[in-house]
Amino acid sequence: MSVAACAALVERADPERFRAVMASPVPARQLLFPIFAFNIEVSRAPWVTQEPMIAEMRLQWWRDALEEIGKGGPVRKHEIVDALAAVLDADGAACLDDLVAARRWDIYKDAFEDAGHLDDYLNATSGGLIWTAARLLGDADEAVVRDFAYGVGVANLLRAVPELEERGRIPLLDGTPQGVRNLAQAGLDRLNRASKARAGVSRAAAPAMLSGWAARPVLQQAIASPQRVIDAALEPGSFRFTSVAIRGWAK
């Protein structure tokens, strides 16, 4: 039932990832739904309150839960934690802990310090999420997965820019049209590099990559017309993944 609850949450809150998971083999779904449900809860935590201290406490709750999972002992009773504990190992718990720690940036209104800070954020959030899923599903080259995840993270950040700015955040280091192009191009370059090396991702691990199905068209649109970022007009395109697409990541 806990996996079913995770699936229901992903369907409601992250329908694009839900479609990707449903295009995956059934055994992979048992792992992907808990990990993506966890990501939803963590990404929500900084936004459900105006009080930074409460937001910090919510994130700390998840860090404590991951510590319990990592130790391999009893874990707190919670539908997502129960499901996560069934699929996560100590390395996965540590990687996802880095994801939660990075989400502290979302609580406050400070800009990213520099390009390195932004990269660290993307590598810990999108990178940590997709790498954990891929590694637990099957053999995968971490560099390939993280290149792919970086491109996905840039695309997701660009799509979130209007809402983040409305909430008083400063998501872009350089919000000029050229700055947006440069960031989108950096994401697309990493995505392309991953695609060329996709043989490094086994067929078993490939379903983790499907969650980034919308990244390429979004990045291409941002490069062609940066104004679409501000106008919230980046479109993910059509979802066309089948079992053939999964096999494409395992050539």
Disulfide bonds with the S-S distance in Angstrom:
none
